[in-house]
């Protein structure tokens, strides 16, 4: 039978994985290999995709993708107690204690001098960015959805000025399925870091160790950081560190990155293996006794055949051989293997496939998972039940339930808008407005008492305070919005939104993964555009990037709020909500047209891990709020400040630099040339045209420009009808994004 034919709660054993190319390789890397058991957990609220449990973690596949996997019903059996693990009190290192690694390793190398670099590598959702922050003291945002780290970040280890850490993108394997995997692989192969710190989620160890085995093949000094060990121990589980070190032959350090436990020991071991270049003691994970050792003979034959190519290209020989078997074209090209040699290699691989009764890619994946299962059976004492898993299942019954998921999602988003614009944000904004107004009055009195020139006084009071001050008053609104968005990210709900919305997004040619950049776009287009790098296909990336500016970013919020407070104060939240939905509807229309013209084709497969729900870390949430507030303030006192001063000068001087009335100024003359273009839209006033031009620098500048040019909201209200106001707001929603967003797209 096919995988999609399972019923909820049923378990099947994988017989065959169909498909070809990178998708099939990705299936295998995620653990979908023959003989592996997989359980159908539930369907998404709209019936597609499907959530499965495999290797102890939750994986999502679409119905069409599940049809590519052939299974047979698994026989019901009782779990057997592993006698090797019955001693739950077995001695092994805890946080901050030494294992036995250095008793096994005899140091022979001379220590490296000078600067050493570490590549920090691990799966998405493994706590990698949290560990990076602990190691370096750097304040990076930590999100609980796949792909939060879209670029590598650099930082110096605290107390070790000569040690640098590079935070690589979160990846599942070193196969070329996504840009992140290629970026990480190229960095390790080409930049040659001194050592690798491989962080592993100890609560989901089987899935995470697959990447570990590939990293070991690179023959780079490596230390394994078992993260979230506090959760493992809290659930009654444990890991026999000494035994794991013995089997992997690298240092294994139990840590809790969130609590900063065991991190100091990790640093000490990492620096030691980097200084003395202690490479992994084991790179061969073949089971020579299984199936006659067919794969073992195949790999070692290829290694002998490509030894000279491996040395010439600088690609580790074991890694190169594995990638040749997996038919990794990028590595094969880099090795520059002659056509005749490649023919001989293919004959060796075909013989292995015949003996192994598995195709080449499945044989490699199977080899790795056989070793991982053996390793875990001897070293991992699993808890009876994970509290985090149970909690997530109970929460998912409501948040991703068939009849409750979509209404709750809409309710959550509307509640966020209502609390941000009408309750909490509005309260703090009023306080800040009063403070800025009071400061402006005091400044005007002071300048008047000092007999300061009228032009300078007008610049400070009418220009800077009115322009920049009006924008600054929106800081509370932006901070509150990002507070709520960070709660969604850190809790794990953002990933569920992708799971729920995949079927809808597929109708417009995208996958559920695109929902994350699109939702981030409500905060700021620049990080949203950058986060599309996590999408595995160029088509999806470009299409998502094109739709992001239709999402109302936080920079447009001051424009909305300024006008609704002036024209629609009683129903401000409703008008702002309508603008947000207008942007979404516009994006859908553009996507449907693009799907049939510029971006023909279908969305990429939806193969994604669902992490457990976790309580958002207060430090992460507060840090994100501060980062966004700081970014907004920096723009307020740079781009917006400069823009305000320039607008004031253009408004108060003519081309002979004589101070004149605004209607006779340089600005009035320039804006009057383009004003007729906007007249059919209902805002042909030159001041409105000027504000739109300044909005290309930064959307917040629209408000500061209007404040400077009109002087007061009463004059603005008298100059427009409510229909013209909504037309202007709609134009601000849909026209060219700011210069920073355009640069990010480029």
Secondary structure, DSSP 8 states (H G I E B T S, - for coil): -BGGG--TT-EEEEEEE---HHHHHHHHHTT--TT-EEEEEEE-TTS-SEEEEETTEEEEE-HHHHTTEEEEE---------GGG--TT-----TT---SHHHH----S----S-EEEEEEE-TTSSHHHHHHHHH-------SSTT---S-EEEE-TT-TTEEEEE----S-SSTTSHHHHHHHHIIIII--SEEEEEEEGGGHHHHHHHHHHHHTTT--EEEEEE-HHHHHHTT-EE-HHHHHHHH-SEEEE-BTTTTBSHHHHHHHHHHHHHTT---S------TTGGGGHHHHHHHHHHHHTHHHHHHHT--HHHHHHHHHTT-HHHHHHHT--HHHHHHHHHHHHHHHHHHTS-HHHHHHHHHHHHHHHHHHHHEE--SS-HHHHHHHHHHHHHT-TTTHHHHHHHHHHHHHHIIIIIHHHHHHHHHHHHHHHHHHHHHHHHHHTT--HHHHHIIIIIIIHHHHHHHTTHHHHHHHHHHHHHHHHHTHHHHHHHHHHHHHHHTT--TTHHHHHHHTTT-HHHHHHHGGGSS-HHHHHHHHHHHTTS--HHHHHHHHHHHHHH-GGGHHHHHHHHHHHHHHHHHHHHHHHHHTTT-S------EEE-------HHHHHHHHHHHHHHHHHHHTTHHHHHHHHHHHHHHB-TT--B--GGGSHHHHHHHHHHHHHHTTT---HHHHHHHHHTTT-TTHHHHHHHHHH-SHHHHHHH--HHHHHHHHHHHHHS---HHHHHHH-
